[in-house]
Amino acid sequence: NLFTDGDWIESKDQDPNGKIRLIQLADIGDGYFIDKSSRYINSETARKLKCTFLSKGDVLVARMPDPLGRATVFPLKGERQYITAVDVCIIRPPDHCESKYIMYAINSSKVRLEIGRQSTGTTRKRISRKKLGEISIPLPPLTTQKRIATILDDAQALKQKNEQLLKEYDELAQSIFLDMFGDPVTNPKGWEVKTIEDVSENRDSNRVPIKKDDRANIQGIYPYYGATGIVDFINDFKFEGEYLLIAEDGKNLVNRKKPIAWLAKGKFWVNNHAHVVEYNGRANLTFLSFQLNNIDISKFITGIDQFKLNRGNLNRISVYVPPLKLQNQFAEKIKLIEQQKELAKNELKESKDLFQALLQKAFNNTLNV
């Protein structure tokens, strides 16, 4: 019924007091709606720009990554209340098509691969609406589409349940930390304050380069850590024991979407994009990692585009230091939570594998419906 792009909405067109919400690329998840954006325009601008309004059940396809071509079904109700950005393709299926089936078909590996083939661009890939419209998907009878969508919905729900469980474990750990020690920024319990240099031993200078003959044996056997996640075999170093690794560079030092400090145990190797810190008897490393992941370290970061936390600045970061006995009690609680998280991670992997297997079968005509 409709196959078009969203609207070209510039900053000057937006109105924080407007009643028409602009759905953006950030709202389009891979098979789910994120509901994140908070940009609006007013009715007068929508009329002037001749905007296309969204309806519940529209399939929205992101023509830019990440990932490219991800699709979701628009779930929100409301007449003439929502529009979307120009890099989102709107598909309003006819009566003989099930929206969720169309979404799953577009998200299948076969179609996603074809979207990748038809994409253009070097630094950031995109697919044109014309090229997207030329891609074929299988279209069985409506009753079959609905059965396939129901099966995939159930598998997706199981996956999301496991994802939510992992999130709740993380929230529980955070809650325990705040309950035992208070906000690390305001230090309401008045704990003693020390620097990272006072409460840990930096082992950056103790790195042992991996010998060329050992690289093949280590790769794929021992865990690999590093702020960038890039294995270059040149600036990689091996360790054995328990250490706290702290990102030395990278955008996450500023945007903090992921932890900047994490524990590494046993035999492992690490690149030169992470500081290596050892226990010195004053701060439990698990406790220290939670603090570092919850305080603002922006004033210690150098660089504009290439962000860096050098060793000198790392050593100057202040942390509070409760009694070591209390820190160790916290670490034991976290250990139990981590054990449960490992079980949840295994279940999540199984549910993801199941979903992908069903998705592949559904569009290879091998799913029993």
C-alpha positions as semicolon CSV with decimal commas, in nm:
position;residue;x (nm);y (nm);z (nm)
1;N;0,000;0,000;0,000
2;L;0,295;0,230;0,061
3;F;0,665;0,208;-0,019
4;T;0,847;0,535;0,039
5;D;1,122;0,702;0,237
6;G;1,066;0,915;0,543
7;D;1,092;1,291;0,532
8;W;1,390;1,522;0,510
9;I;1,365;1,706;0,842
10;E;1,639;1,956;0,917
11;S;1,723;2,103;1,257
12;K;1,549;2,428;1,163
13;D;1,227;2,233;1,099
14;Q;1,213;2,087;1,448
15;D;1,004;2,228;1,730
16;P;1,042;2,100;2,089
17;N;0,684;2,209;2,153
18;G;0,550;2,030;1,846
19;K;0,307;1,739;1,873
20;I;0,436;1,529;1,581
21;R;0,724;1,300;1,682
22;L;1,015;1,230;1,449
23;I;1,110;0,862;1,451
24;Q;1,484;0,835;1,382
25;L;1,737;0,569;1,283
26;A;1,819;0,520;1,651
27;D;1,462;0,396;1,707
28;I;1,499;0,112;1,455
29;G;1,621;-0,206;1,621
30;D;1,701;-0,534;1,451
31;G;1,354;-0,684;1,480
32;Y;1,234;-0,458;1,762
33;F;1,135;-0,096;1,814
34;I;1,365;0,096;2,051
35;D;1,140;0,399;2,117
36;K;1,433;0,630;2,192
37;S;1,400;0,954;1,999
38;S;1,259;1,277;2,139
39;R;1,250;1,513;1,839
40;Y;0,929;1,684;1,727
41;I;0,787;1,909;1,459
42;N;0,462;2,106;1,456
43;S;0,157;2,056;1,236
44;E;0,230;2,361;1,024
45;T;0,576;2,231;0,930
46;A;0,437;1,885;0,859
47;R;0,179;2,036;0,624
48;K;0,436;2,256;0,452
49;L;0,680;1,965;0,400
50;K;0,398;1,729;0,297
51;C;0,516;1,469;0,546
52;T;0,421;1,102;0,533
53;F;0,257;0,995;0,858
54;L;0,326;0,653;1,010
55;S;0,059;0,399;1,100
56;K;0,076;0,114;1,347
57;G;0,193;-0,198;1,159
58;D;0,418;-0,016;0,911
59;V;0,747;-0,193;0,850
60;L;1,039;0,046;0,897
61;V;1,371;-0,039;0,731
62;A;1,694;0,142;0,815
63;R;1,882;0,227;0,496
64;M;2,197;0,298;0,699
65;P;2,387;0,086;0,957
66;D;2,425;-0,050;1,213
67;P;2,326;-0,303;1,091
68;L;2,231;-0,196;0,741
69;G;1,880;-0,302;0,641
70;R;1,751;-0,381;0,988
71;A;1,373;-0,380;1,003
72;T;1,108;-0,344;1,272
73;V;0,732;-0,312;1,288
74;F;0,613;0,028;1,405
75;P;0,404;-0,043;1,720
76;L;0,266;0,298;1,821
77;K;-0,092;0,413;1,773
78;G;-0,198;0,761;1,675
79;E;-0,333;0,931;1,367
80;R;-0,098;1,191;1,218
81;Q;0,128;1,183;1,525
82;Y;0,445;1,024;1,387
83;I;0,677;1,074;1,092
84;T;1,021;0,927;1,025
85;A;1,359;1,034;0,892
86;V;1,460;1,018;0,526
87;D;1,703;0,728;0,581
88;V;1,418;0,506;0,697
89;C;1,206;0,329;0,436
90;I;0,836;0,290;0,512
91;I;0,658;-0,026;0,395
92;R;0,283;-0,043;0,449
93;P;0,191;-0,398;0,345
94;P;-0,133;-0,473;0,159
95;D;-0,401;-0,695;0,311
96;H;-0,248;-1,018;0,178
97;C;0,081;-0,951;0,363
98;E;0,158;-0,986;0,734
99;S;0,376;-0,701;0,867
100;K;0,580;-0,918;1,103
101;Y;0,644;-1,172;0,831
102;I;0,777;-0,895;0,606
103;M;0,998;-0,771;0,892
104;Y;1,142;-1,118;0,959
105;A;1,198;-1,177;0,589
106;I;1,400;-0,855;0,559
107;N;1,599;-0,945;0,871
108;S;1,681;-1,294;0,744
109;S;2,043;-1,366;0,654
110;K;1,962;-1,422;0,286
111;V;1,794;-1,083;0,239
112;R;2,043;-0,904;0,463
113;L;2,326;-1,044;0,250
114;E;2,158;-0,912;-0,063
115;I;2,111;-0,573;0,099
116;G;2,483;-0,568;0,167
117;R;2,556;-0,649;-0,197
118;Q;2,332;-0,370;-0,320
119;S;2,471;-0,109;-0,079
120;T;2,697;0,181;-0,173
121;G;2,946;0,396;0,015
122;T;3,291;0,343;0,160
123;T;3,308;0,490;0,510
124;R;2,938;0,434;0,580
125;K;2,726;0,197;0,376
126;R;2,371;0,273;0,269
127;I;2,113;0,122;0,036
128;S;1,882;0,326;-0,183
129;R;1,507;0,275;-0,167
130;K;1,512;0,175;-0,534
131;K;1,766;-0,103;-0,472
132;L;1,583;-0,212;-0,158
133;G;1,260;-0,236;-0,356
134;E;1,420;-0,469;-0,612
135;I;1,509;-0,736;-0,355
136;S;1,281;-1,041;-0,361
137;I;1,135;-1,225;-0,062
138;P;0,925;-1,543;-0,060
139;L;0,553;-1,475;-0,014
140;P;0,343;-1,777;0,091
141;P;-0,031;-1,749;0,162
142;L;-0,132;-1,511;0,441
143;T;-0,219;-1,794;0,683
144;T;0,133;-1,938;0,638
145;Q;0,290;-1,594;0,685
146;K;0,105;-1,555;1,014
147;R;0,211;-1,900;1,140
148;I;0,575;-1,829;1,055
149;A;0,554;-1,490;1,227
150;T;0,403;-1,651;1,540
151;I;0,680;-1,912;1,561
152;L;0,949;-1,646;1,521
153;D;0,772;-1,419;1,773
154;D;0,790;-1,697;2,034
155;A;1,160;-1,755;1,965
156;Q;1,226;-1,381;1,976
157;A;1,041;-1,352;2,309
158;L;1,259;-1,625;2,461
159;K;1,572;-1,445;2,345
160;Q;1,450;-1,114;2,485
161;K;1,360;-1,278;2,816
162;N;1,719;-1,400;2,854
163;E;1,853;-1,058;2,755
164;Q;1,632;-0,897;3,019
165;L;1,756;-1,144;3,282
166;L;2,117;-1,044;3,214
167;K;2,020;-0,680;3,242
168;E;1,851;-0,746;3,577
169;Y;2,164;-0,919;3,711
170;D;2,368;-0,610;3,617
171;E;2,112;-0,386;3,787
172;L;2,123;-0,606;4,097
173;A;2,503;-0,579;4,117
174;Q;2,481;-0,202;4,079
175;S;2,214;-0,183;4,349
176;I;2,428;-0,385;4,591
177;F;2,725;-0,158;4,528
178;L;2,525;0,159;4,599
179;D;2,359;0,007;4,904
180;M;2,690;-0,100;5,060
181;F;2,906;0,199;4,968
182;G;2,688;0,484;4,847
183;D;2,729;0,701;4,539
184;P;3,099;0,700;4,436
185;V;3,065;1,058;4,313
186;T;2,928;1,217;4,633
187;N;3,071;0,965;4,885
188;P;2,778;1,011;5,130
189;K;2,926;0,764;5,383
190;G;3,248;0,959;5,409
191;W;3,490;0,685;5,314
192;E;3,862;0,759;5,300
193;V;3,969;0,890;4,957
194;K;4,286;0,773;4,781
195;T;4,425;0,777;4,427
196;I;4,449;0,480;4,192
197;E;4,826;0,492;4,243
198;D;4,773;0,448;4,618
199;V;4,537;0,151;4,597
200;S;4,683;-0,056;4,312
201;E;5,006;-0,157;4,143
202;N;5,045;-0,061;3,779
203;R;5,203;-0,337;3,570
204;D;5,218;-0,162;3,233
205;S;5,598;-0,178;3,239
206;N;5,594;-0,549;3,324
207;R;5,443;-0,653;2,995
208;V;5,608;-0,956;2,837
209;P;5,586;-0,946;2,457
210;I;5,444;-1,256;2,294
211;K;5,709;-1,436;2,097
212;K;5,641;-1,494;1,733
213;D;5,650;-1,872;1,775
214;D;5,392;-1,855;2,057
215;R;5,131;-1,647;1,877
216;A;4,969;-1,934;1,689
217;N;4,945;-2,138;2,009
218;I;4,794;-1,853;2,212
219;Q;4,540;-1,733;1,957
220;G;4,202;-1,891;2,020
221;I;4,316;-2,063;2,342
222;Y;4,369;-1,785;2,594
223;P;4,130;-1,491;2,628
224;Y;4,230;-1,171;2,450
225;Y;4,163;-0,829;2,597
226;G;4,212;-0,476;2,477
227;A;4,030;-0,145;2,453
228;T;4,010;-0,162;2,075
229;G;3,943;-0,533;2,037
230;I;4,202;-0,543;1,759
231;V;4,453;-0,826;1,753
232;D;4,765;-0,708;1,575
233;F;5,022;-0,957;1,719
234;I;5,277;-0,674;1,739
235;N;5,184;-0,486;2,055
236;D;5,030;-0,777;2,244
237;F;5,150;-0,899;2,581
238;K;5,084;-1,206;2,793
239;F;4,988;-1,217;3,159
240;E;4,893;-1,477;3,416
241;G;4,705;-1,409;3,739
242;E;4,429;-1,166;3,833
243;Y;4,444;-0,810;3,707
244;L;4,220;-0,511;3,648
245;L;4,236;-0,387;3,289
246;I;4,150;-0,022;3,224
247;A;4,095;0,126;2,880
248;E;4,383;0,350;2,776
249;D;4,221;0,502;2,469
250;G;3,903;0,497;2,261
251;K;3,572;0,684;2,242
252;N;3,421;0,481;2,525
253;L;3,638;0,673;2,770
254;V;3,402;0,962;2,698
255;N;3,066;0,813;2,595
256;R;3,080;0,533;2,859
257;K;2,842;0,303;2,674
258;K;3,054;0,008;2,784
259;P;3,269;-0,056;3,094
260;I;3,614;0,098;3,085
261;A;3,747;-0,134;3,357
262;W;3,713;-0,511;3,368
263;L;3,874;-0,809;3,541
264;A;4,099;-1,061;3,369
265;K;4,193;-1,387;3,538
266;G;4,420;-1,682;3,461
267;K;4,630;-1,683;3,147
268;F;4,544;-1,413;2,897
269;W;4,696;-1,167;2,656
270;V;4,626;-0,800;2,618
271;N;4,713;-0,530;2,367
272;N;4,875;-0,196;2,447
273;H;4,539;-0,016;2,450
274;A;4,466;-0,116;2,810
275;H;4,641;-0,043;3,139
276;V;4,717;-0,346;3,355
277;V;4,661;-0,295;3,729
278;E;4,734;-0,541;4,011
279;Y;4,603;-0,578;4,367
280;N;4,831;-0,419;4,630
281;G;4,636;-0,504;4,945
282;R;4,427;-0,186;4,969
283;A;4,145;-0,214;4,715
284;N;3,968;-0,527;4,598
285;L;3,987;-0,528;4,218
286;T;3,618;-0,613;4,174
287;F;3,524;-0,323;4,400
288;L;3,767;-0,095;4,215
289;S;3,624;-0,187;3,875
290;F;3,272;-0,090;3,988
291;Q;3,396;0,248;4,107
292;L;3,583;0,325;3,788
293;N;3,280;0,232;3,579
294;N;3,061;0,470;3,780
295;I;3,263;0,789;3,818
296;D;3,332;1,079;3,583
297;I;3,693;1,069;3,463
298;S;3,651;1,319;3,181
299;K;3,897;1,569;3,330
300;F;4,169;1,303;3,309
301;I;4,109;1,233;2,940
302;T;4,326;1,404;2,680
303;G;4,267;1,449;2,307
304;I;3,976;1,573;2,099
305;D;3,921;1,301;1,839
306;Q;4,169;1,045;1,974
307;F;4,080;1,015;2,342
308;K;4,349;0,886;2,577
309;L;4,388;0,810;2,946
310;N;4,764;0,806;3,002
311;R;4,927;0,636;3,296
312;G;5,001;0,956;3,483
313;N;4,641;1,072;3,467
314;L;4,512;0,727;3,557
315;N;4,722;0,731;3,873
316;R;4,569;1,066;3,978
317;I;4,206;0,947;3,966
318;S;4,050;0,957;4,314
319;V;3,843;0,671;4,457
320;Y;3,696;0,609;4,800
321;V;3,834;0,320;5,004
322;P;3,601;0,150;5,254
323;P;3,742;-0,119;5,486
324;L;3,891;-0,406;5,286
325;K;3,667;-0,658;5,467
326;L;3,360;-0,479;5,332
327;Q;3,508;-0,464;4,982
328;N;3,574;-0,840;4,991
329;Q;3,216;-0,907;5,103
330;F;3,095;-0,709;4,805
331;A;3,325;-0,907;4,572
332;E;3,181;-1,236;4,704
333;K;2,828;-1,118;4,628
334;I;2,934;-1,017;4,278
335;K;3,101;-1,355;4,229
336;L;2,768;-1,530;4,294
337;I;2,590;-1,294;4,054
338;E;2,855;-1,357;3,787
339;Q;2,801;-1,732;3,822
340;Q;2,431;-1,684;3,756
341;K;2,511;-1,452;3,467
342;E;2,721;-1,723;3,304
343;L;2,422;-1,958;3,314
344;A;2,203;-1,682;3,170
345;K;2,459;-1,610;2,897
346;N;2,456;-1,976;2,796
347;E;2,077;-1,973;2,781
348;L;2,087;-1,650;2,580
349;K;2,329;-1,804;2,331
350;E;2,103;-2,107;2,293
351;S;1,795;-1,887;2,241
352;K;1,981;-1,674;1,985
353;D;2,097;-1,984;1,800
354;L;1,740;-2,120;1,803
355;F;1,599;-1,794;1,669
356;Q;1,858;-1,775;1,389
357;A;1,799;-2,139;1,297
358;L;1,422;-2,086;1,277
359;L;1,471;-1,763;1,085
360;Q;1,690;-1,940;0,830
361;K;1,448;-2,232;0,796
362;A;1,152;-1,999;0,757
363;F;1,297;-1,838;0,447
364;N;1,461;-2,148;0,305
365;N;1,117;-2,314;0,298
366;T;1,225;-2,582;0,546
367;L;1,024;-2,471;0,850
368;N;0,739;-2,707;0,933
369;V;0,430;-2,486;0,954
